[in-house]
Amino acid sequence: MTENPAFPPPDEPEGTDERTAAVLPFPLKKDTTPSAAPVAGEAKPGEWEAELPDTDDPEADALTEGAPVDPPREAYPPSVSEWMEAKDKARMPVLPDWVKLPDQRTAVRKWAVRHYSAVIGYHAVRLPCIYTPKVLWYSPRGAWRWSAAIGRWVFDAEGKSLRLASVANEDAAEYLKLSRQRNDRVRLRGIVAAIASLIGLAAALTLYVMAPSWLLLLVVATLTTTLGAVGAPADRPLIDLAKVTFRKRKLSSDIVIRAHDAAGLTTKDQSIAFPRPIGRDGDGWRVVVDLPYGKTFEDAVKAHARLASGMDIAPTQLFLDKDETSGRRVSYWIADRDPLAVPSGKTPLLGATRVDFWKPFPWGVDERGNPVMATMLWLSLLVGAVPRQGKTFSARTIALAAALDPYVRLYVFDGKASPDWRKFTKVAHRIGFGIVPKNGFDPVVHLLTSLRELKADVEDRYHRLSELPLHICPEGKLTPEISRDKKLNMPLTLFVVDEVQEYLTHPEHGKEILSLLVYLARVAPAVGVSVMTSTQKPDDKACPSELRDQHQARFALRVGAYQVSDVILGAGSYSEGLDASKLLKSHKGVGLLKGMSDDSGIVRTYLADGRDAERILTRAAALREAEGTLTGDAAGEAPAPDVSATILDDVAAVLGKGEAKVWSETIVDRLADLRPETYGPWAELDAKPKAEALTAALKPFGVATDQIGRRIDGKTVNKRGIKREDLAAAITQRNEKRAAG
């Protein structure tokens, strides 16, 4: 398990090379086979390099001259290189990770101490109040059973049925033979029993007279406990179990073959083959099979439920992995119990001082218990599920990670106005709850204003990134240094909308909100602005496909049908074996993740309840105050004025009679005189930013700004401006829409 540089563990100082592993008694891997883990000291593909002494010593040169040196892997032909890479992947590790890695050895040791101390404590509490009365109650019955068993042995009771059978058959010879055998046995056993009784009685008297009291008590306790164990009923054991025993059986090849026969994955001429032996792998079994020729991994996915039935396990215990080496090879991991019903535990963010949002951060664990690292860079995320399956908590964990990076700007809007997101008022640049206006504040208008503000910021980022010098922005893309430069003002931004369907179905502003969200989800991630939306209604009416399809990453928790799962994860996901409708009610916080990385998989998201979220956000607010990055609503700063409702009328009002074309900077100066409280900040800008501010405000209405020439001191000066006819057309179109609506 490697260190995550984006998230240093709370118990270790930054800069350490290893992080604390999950506290489990064995290593857990996401790889399809346990052999995929690299062996310590093994060269990785593409990293072979011949190391020769770098010296001017002639003798050393003579020693190395002509010596055979393994060439780097790139020097081999492609077929040979691929063959060697395949061999490397198939090589079994010499030692398991929990033996090789110090952090996993520590984890195993901690687990052993915790486990056995709990077992000892469990029995120590029950010894005086439960176990001792049981022993005293069952010991007389045990003494009777013991004496009865000795009596049956002495008098040869086991041969009685044979003697009775010979009498019933009237076989006198056999009966006489058995009788003589019984007499001999009873005589010998009687002597042995008598001698044992005398020795036992003598030993008991000796102990009673000569032994110290502690030894006498020990003997009495041992004898009483033994008699109690013998006398205990079979359905009521003397000692309670300190841990739950799960159903676990040895998986054999016969069971696996039977399962494939039941699933219809074998033919009359050919059954499955086992390229490697069945073996234990963590909390389950690893099985790799070759299906008959013509059968594929997709066939095994379709037969998932029948395979589980053939193995006599629940479908949630069977996991299928595709093998890259063959289309008919399938790797199964059969868990001893349903791993998805086991909570993943508290989020590690509780122990984090800060997070680097440029790097992956912990979001949960997979079905094997391996950490799942999430990233929101360059993508948008859609989260969908039925109510009360952990959808909001899963999305909130990502937002909490963003909050712990003081250089990430947060926008948070919650359509259902629940308490889940309330504490984000401490850090969010813009935040709103519900759709109902209250105390003169309309959250829907606030969302709309924030979306317009962010859209203008995204457009501005594209222009500014293309104009930055190469030594600051080498490839025209956002970098960590640029995002943390307060002067440039282009921080990483996370726009979160929970229950997005509430805003999209708003009768007045729903269409514009949809248009802006589609634009941001499609265009904004490339300049560091990520969008995360969540919904419990992913249908075309509540959350149209034109928005869903813009999300590069999808996360589906439990849903009602496979069609809904396909809507969230994307068309064709069901045929890939991704079906969130198979998740159970007990799988809270568990979902299928697709698109965040090359692999699709199961994520059991970490839990951060209300108190945990408040602790994290309090720490995040203090961190932002220290860095000077607390802005917007969290800092009490009012949002920029929304001029969209009046901009057309205001511009028309400042145009003089007969002015067909006017420069943008002139219009801005006039607007500042007309309404200084709204347009005053624009007038304080330089000439070019003035024109850009007016252009961004008029662009949604279709009013373009073109080069307009004017004669000044005998020279023609060209600057951006607007035409009266374009403004008049925009006003007419707006009025017609209002009349129609």
Secondary structure as the mmCIF struct_conf table of DSSP 4:
data_model
#
loop_
_struct_conf.conf_type_id
_struct_conf.id
_struct_conf.beg_label_comp_id
_struct_conf.beg_label_asym_id
_struct_conf.beg_label_seq_id
_struct_conf.end_label_comp_id
_struct_conf.end_label_asym_id
_struct_conf.end_label_seq_id
TURN_TY1_P TURN_TY1_P1 PRO A 5 ALA A 6
BEND BEND1 PHE A 7 PHE A 7
TURN_TY1_P TURN_TY1_P2 PRO A 10 ASP A 11
BEND BEND2 GLU A 12 GLU A 12
TURN_TY1_P TURN_TY1_P3 GLU A 14 GLY A 15
BEND BEND3 ASP A 17 ASP A 17
HELX_LH_PP_P HELX_LH_PP_P1 THR A 20 ALA A 22
BEND BEND4 VAL A 23 VAL A 23
BEND BEND5 PRO A 25 PHE A 26
BEND BEND6 ASP A 31 THR A 33
HELX_RH_3T_P HELX_RH_3T_P1 PRO A 34 ALA A 36
BEND BEND7 ALA A 37 ALA A 37
HELX_LH_PP_P HELX_LH_PP_P2 PRO A 38 VAL A 39
TURN_TY1_P TURN_TY1_P4 ALA A 40 GLY A 41
HELX_LH_PP_P HELX_LH_PP_P3 GLU A 42 LYS A 44
TURN_TY1_P TURN_TY1_P5 PRO A 45 GLY A 46
HELX_RH_AL_P HELX_RH_AL_P1 PRO A 58 THR A 64
TURN_TY1_P TURN_TY1_P6 GLU A 65 GLY A 66
HELX_LH_PP_P HELX_LH_PP_P4 ASP A 70 PRO A 72
HELX_RH_3T_P HELX_RH_3T_P2 ARG A 73 ALA A 75
BEND BEND8 TYR A 76 TYR A 76
HELX_RH_AL_P HELX_RH_AL_P2 PRO A 78 ALA A 90
HELX_LH_PP_P HELX_LH_PP_P5 ARG A 91 PRO A 93
BEND BEND9 VAL A 94 LEU A 95
HELX_RH_AL_P HELX_RH_AL_P3 ASP A 97 LYS A 100
HELX_RH_AL_P HELX_RH_AL_P4 PRO A 102 ARG A 126
HELX_RH_PI_P HELX_RH_PI_P1 LEU A 127 TYR A 131
HELX_RH_AL_P HELX_RH_AL_P5 THR A 132 VAL A 154
TURN_TY1_P TURN_TY1_P7 PHE A 155 ASP A 156
HELX_RH_3T_P HELX_RH_3T_P3 ALA A 157 GLY A 159
HELX_RH_AL_P HELX_RH_AL_P6 LYS A 160 ALA A 168
TURN_TY1_P TURN_TY1_P8 ASN A 169 GLU A 170
HELX_RH_AL_P HELX_RH_AL_P7 ALA A 172 MET A 210
BEND BEND10 ALA A 211 ALA A 211
HELX_RH_AL_P HELX_RH_AL_P8 SER A 213 GLY A 231
BEND BEND11 ALA A 232 ALA A 232
TURN_TY1_P TURN_TY1_P9 ALA A 234 ASP A 235
BEND BEND12 ARG A 236 ARG A 236
BEND BEND13 LEU A 238 ILE A 239
BEND BEND14 ALA A 242 LYS A 243
HELX_LH_PP_P HELX_LH_PP_P6 VAL A 244 ARG A 247
HELX_RH_AL_P HELX_RH_AL_P9 SER A 253 ALA A 262
TURN_TY1_P TURN_TY1_P10 ALA A 263 GLY A 264
BEND BEND15 LYS A 268 ASP A 269
STRN STRN1 ALA A 273 ALA A 273
BEND BEND16 PRO A 275 ARG A 276
STRN STRN2 GLY A 279 ARG A 280
BEND BEND17 GLY A 282 ASP A 283
STRN STRN3 GLY A 284 ASP A 290
HELX_LH_PP_P HELX_LH_PP_P7 LEU A 291 PRO A 292
TURN_TY1_P TURN_TY1_P11 TYR A 293 GLY A 294
HELX_RH_AL_P HELX_RH_AL_P10 PHE A 297 LYS A 302
TURN_TY1_P TURN_TY1_P12 ALA A 303 ALA A 303
HELX_RH_AL_P HELX_RH_AL_P11 HIS A 304 GLY A 310
TURN_TY1_P TURN_TY1_P13 MET A 311 ASP A 312
BEND BEND18 ILE A 313 ILE A 313
HELX_RH_3T_P HELX_RH_3T_P4 PRO A 315 GLN A 317
STRN STRN4 LEU A 318 LYS A 322
TURN_TY1_P TURN_TY1_P14 GLU A 324 THR A 325
TURN_TY1_P TURN_TY1_P15 GLY A 327 ARG A 328
STRN STRN5 ARG A 329 ALA A 335
BEND BEND19 ASP A 336 ARG A 337
HELX_RH_3T_P HELX_RH_3T_P5 PRO A 339 ALA A 341
BEND BEND20 VAL A 342 VAL A 342
STRN STRN6 LYS A 346 LYS A 346
HELX_RH_3T_P HELX_RH_3T_P6 PRO A 348 GLY A 351
BEND BEND21 THR A 353 THR A 353
TURN_TY1_P TURN_TY1_P16 PHE A 357 TRP A 358
BEND BEND22 LYS A 359 LYS A 359
STRN STRN7 PHE A 361 VAL A 365
TURN_TY1_P TURN_TY1_P17 GLU A 367 ARG A 368
BEND BEND23 GLY A 369 GLY A 369
STRN STRN8 PRO A 371 ALA A 374
TURN_TY1_P TURN_TY1_P18 LEU A 377 TRP A 378
STRN STRN9 LEU A 381 GLY A 384
BEND BEND24 VAL A 386 VAL A 386
TURN_TY1_P TURN_TY1_P19 PRO A 387 ARG A 388
BEND BEND25 GLN A 389 GLY A 390
HELX_RH_AL_P HELX_RH_AL_P12 LYS A 391 ALA A 403
TURN_TY1_P TURN_TY1_P20 LEU A 404 LEU A 404
BEND BEND26 ASP A 405 ASP A 405
TURN_TY1_P TURN_TY1_P21 PRO A 406 TYR A 407
STRN STRN10 VAL A 408 ASP A 414
TURN_TY1_P TURN_TY1_P22 GLY A 415 LYS A 416
HELX_RH_3T_P HELX_RH_3T_P7 PRO A 419 LYS A 426
TURN_TY1_P TURN_TY1_P23 VAL A 427 VAL A 427
BEND BEND27 HIS A 429 HIS A 429
STRN STRN11 ARG A 430 PHE A 433
BEND BEND28 ILE A 435 VAL A 436
STRN STRN12 LYS A 438 LYS A 438
TURN_TY1_P TURN_TY1_P24 ASN A 439 GLY A 440
STRN STRN13 PHE A 441 PHE A 441
HELX_RH_AL_P HELX_RH_AL_P13 PRO A 443 GLU A 467
BEND BEND29 LEU A 468 LEU A 468
TURN_TY1_P TURN_TY1_P25 LEU A 470 ILE A 472
TURN_TY1_P TURN_TY1_P26 PRO A 474 GLU A 475
BEND BEND30 GLY A 476 LYS A 477
HELX_RH_AL_P HELX_RH_AL_P14 PRO A 480 SER A 483
TURN_TY1_P TURN_TY1_P27 ARG A 484 ARG A 484
TURN_TY1_P TURN_TY1_P28 LYS A 486 ASN A 489
STRN STRN14 LEU A 492 ASP A 498
TURN_TY1_P TURN_TY1_P29 GLU A 499 VAL A 500
HELX_RH_AL_P HELX_RH_AL_P15 GLN A 501 LEU A 504
TURN_TY1_P TURN_TY1_P30 THR A 505 THR A 505
TURN_TY1_P TURN_TY1_P31 PRO A 507 HIS A 509
HELX_RH_AL_P HELX_RH_AL_P16 GLY A 510 VAL A 523
HELX_RH_3T_P HELX_RH_3T_P8 ALA A 524 VAL A 527
TURN_TY1_P TURN_TY1_P32 GLY A 528 GLY A 528
STRN STRN15 VAL A 529 THR A 535
BEND BEND31 GLN A 536 GLN A 536
BEND BEND32 ASP A 539 ASP A 539
TURN_TY1_P TURN_TY1_P33 ASP A 540 ALA A 542
BEND BEND33 CYS A 543 CYS A 543
HELX_RH_AL_P HELX_RH_AL_P17 SER A 545 ARG A 548
TURN_TY1_P TURN_TY1_P34 ASP A 549 GLN A 550
BEND BEND34 GLN A 552 GLN A 552
STRN STRN16 ALA A 553 ALA A 556
BEND BEND35 GLY A 560 ALA A 561
HELX_RH_AL_P HELX_RH_AL_P18 TYR A 562 LEU A 569
TURN_TY1_P TURN_TY1_P35 ALA A 571 SER A 573
HELX_RH_3T_P HELX_RH_3T_P9 TYR A 574 GLU A 576
TURN_TY1_P TURN_TY1_P36 GLY A 577 GLY A 577
HELX_RH_3T_P HELX_RH_3T_P10 ALA A 580 LYS A 582
BEND BEND36 LEU A 583 LEU A 583
TURN_TY1_P TURN_TY1_P37 LYS A 585 SER A 586
TURN_TY1_P TURN_TY1_P38 LYS A 588 GLY A 589
STRN STRN17 VAL A 590 LYS A 594
BEND BEND37 GLY A 595 ASP A 599
STRN STRN18 GLY A 601 THR A 605
STRN STRN19 LEU A 607 LEU A 607
HELX_RH_AL_P HELX_RH_AL_P19 GLY A 610 GLU A 627
TURN_TY1_P TURN_TY1_P39 GLY A 628 GLY A 628
HELX_RH_3T_P HELX_RH_3T_P11 GLY A 632 ALA A 635
TURN_TY1_P TURN_TY1_P40 GLY A 636 GLY A 636
HELX_LH_PP_P HELX_LH_PP_P8 GLU A 637 PRO A 641
TURN_TY1_P TURN_TY1_P41 SER A 644 THR A 646
HELX_RH_AL_P HELX_RH_AL_P20 ILE A 647 VAL A 654
BEND BEND38 LEU A 655 LEU A 655
HELX_LH_PP_P HELX_LH_PP_P9 GLY A 656 GLY A 656
TURN_TY1_P TURN_TY1_P42 LYS A 657 GLY A 658
STRN STRN20 LYS A 661 TRP A 663
HELX_RH_AL_P HELX_RH_AL_P21 SER A 664 LEU A 674
HELX_RH_AL_P HELX_RH_AL_P22 PRO A 676 ALA A 683
TURN_TY1_P TURN_TY1_P43 GLU A 684 GLU A 684
BEND BEND39 LEU A 685 LEU A 685
HELX_RH_AL_P HELX_RH_AL_P23 ALA A 687 LEU A 698
HELX_RH_3T_P HELX_RH_3T_P12 LYS A 699 PHE A 701
TURN_TY1_P TURN_TY1_P44 GLY A 702 GLY A 702
STRN STRN21 ASP A 706 ILE A 712
TURN_TY1_P TURN_TY1_P45 ASP A 713 GLY A 714
STRN STRN22 LYS A 715 LYS A 723
HELX_RH_AL_P HELX_RH_AL_P24 ARG A 724 ALA A 740
#
